[in-house]
């Protein structure tokens, strides 16, 4: 009888559940223990037994394995581990089957992604005057800041995305 109880407890601990509603939506958890009113999770937090079916869905072991294998190494760089109330968790991104296959590839090609932006720059004559008037290191730092301030982060993101699309079209042309 004791072996059956232990086997049931181990099976329950290995079951993976995913939050489908609430602040933790998408997060995968395993049950640590239950009492008359609450279900407690190994990852921290709890849920009322009455709300389990509304907030959680059980995951198949193969699907849950993808989430569990991609978890961090246990290193807590932000030192946020601790009591369930202070635990901060980021829900895992849902990946398509294509993305899962791409992520598992061991041999990938490193290819250049060329990106260029146009910025306003001082004329060579002005730069010559500035070089004679100011420290070269200070001048270069200010020139860098001057050019950086002209670049919009949204433009950078759009340009990178456009460059990736062009790279894909050129590299993987369909015959």
Buried (B, 14 or more C-beta within 10 A) or exposed (E): EEEEEEEEEEEEEEEBBBBEEEEBEBBBBBBBEEEEEEBBBEBBBBBEEEEBEEBBEEBEEEEBEBBBEEEEEEEEEEEEEEEEEEEEBEBBEEBEEEEEEEEEEEEEEEEEEEEEEEEEEEEEEEEEEBEEEEEEEEBEEEBEEEBEEEEEEEEEEEBEEEBEEEBEEEEEEEE
